[in-house]
Amino acid sequence: MRRPHGDGPVADDDGGQEPRAGTRGNAGSEDADQTVALDLEELILGAPRRYTPYQAARTAEVPMELATRFWRAMGFPDIGQSRALNDGDVIALRRLAGLVESGLINESMAIQVARSTGQTTARLAGWQMDTFLENLTQAAEPGLTRAEVAYPLVELLLPELEQFLVYVWRRQLAAVTGRVVQAAEDAEITSGRLAVGFADLVGFTRLSRRLEEEELGSLVETFESTCADLIAGQGGRLIKTLGDEILFVSEDPVTAAEIALSLVETLTGEENIPALRVGMAFGTVTSRMGDVFGTTVNLASRLTSIAQRDAVLIDGEFAAVLEQAGAAAQGAADGTGTAQAQLAEALAAHSGAPLGALGAPAAPGGQPRFHLQAMWRRPVRGLGLVEPWLLTRRGRPAA
């Protein structure tokens, strides 16, 4: 196994060799760490530093202004004219510019590709290094520094992680492509009707002040991983995690309702996890660069903020489509109550059908799986007067 070294040459502007600064023979501890960092960089990138940004752009035959825009979109800092780029940077620059020159994508799309890829992989790389180098090097052999342990560890993990990344990316791309192909109209690709849900940990800010950093990190990891597994397993899509909050979507409102209630039920059994509250809305959503936007998303977020602990609130349109699908019945927990007329009016308004023409077909087994309870209307900032509906499982008392 190759070990890190400190005397590797770096090509100068004319392709010659110049010694690398900070070799172990004449450097202190700080210089030695810098040398190991450079060795790790060369191992990961597969080539030594060779070019300044100007030289890389010139070699790739890409205008410096466009190259700079690409690099900034990928999240790379401005480095002046330091020699910090290699042949891989030139090849990537040439490929991206080539896509524009061939007409496959325009310049604006190329910038979006660079930005989305940079943001996603930056977070992924940070998580991987936090996980592997934080946990796997804690039991380092006596006398070995973290930097010395890191090199062989990365050398072993790099090819495996690279292949796994490509595999997962292809799988996700196949899933997204399938949804695009099945879309009836072009507008459905970027703007369609989705069930949108936010799940939020109650009192997280106050709790975070009392926990040690390690405990807080463990809590967030448990929350995010539990939510991600449950959402994926039931056919939803996790859009993003925000520490104490997650955002998910589903094309099917019934699936989204099942996910929301399962999240509350599952996390209630976690001893060290605070109570959860969920807000959901159904309607038109704009999708862009893996995120979702629009009034429906804002409404789901607002409903989360007014939900009680261990409760799921949905908007009127969500309640209507659940009723139409036969998945929910209105009223109190035992199926009775005075909300029936209110929901019937909502169904008629959304569907355009005469009042009383809509029924709630029974789910398999003769009973809907959810029940709905109308809550008091209340003003919601930026959205006017909203009537939330409390969603629970049929046969269980409302929270």
C-alpha angles and dihedrals in degrees: 000000000000115000127211114272134194104207103066113136125237122211116247126217092282095048094260126126129262126181118260114247120242102034117179093247095067105018135094126227093284093051091046091055089049090052092052089049089054091047090052091049091052091047093051097042095040095226139063125252109276115147140056113223090259092051092047092051091047093049091049090047091234123136111256092235092055093043090053091051090051093049094047090048089054089053098252115147123236107264100181108223098325115143098245105124130088142193091283090060090052093049093048091049092049093049095050092047089045091058088056094045092050092054094240090121133004126239094262091053090048090055090050091050090051093047097046092046093046095049094046097046093043090061092043093050092048092051093048094050092046090051102042103032094038098048107024097048097048090091094052118163114265111273095021121111124220089252092055092050093045096063099061090038092056090042090059098040101042101078093042094049091045093055092044091051091053091048094051092044092053091049092050091045090052091052093049092045089053091055091048094050092049093051110114094215136020090246090063090064094067101016124036143133113278140163107242124197137185120195116195133186110234116234094002095143092054092044093049090061090061100045129084116242093254092050091048092050091049091050093051092046092051092047095048096043093047092050094045093051094046095046094047093044092055095046101260128126124240106218100183146332123228103187099260096023138052132197121211138169139197133188088220118064092202090056090048091051091051091049093050095051092043090053091054093045095046098046092045086068093054107099098207099038120096121234117287131225126191133199123190138180134181124216147081114341131184115222121204132164092344095310132098130226141177144079092303091058091047091049092051089051092050092048089054091054093056098040119110122238114287090010135121119212123191133182126250095262091052089051090049096054092046089053092047091050090053091240098115139038126202129237136051124334092277092054096259132100144095100282093087095088092047093052092045089056090049091050092050092049093051097043101037090230122135115269109271095022093100123077133182107243112216119254119236107299092033099272131089112239096225136045129208130213121190114232130203115286113249138178114259120200111259095000105066123221114359130185110208124202123213111228119204137151115274112258094028122100117251117256 
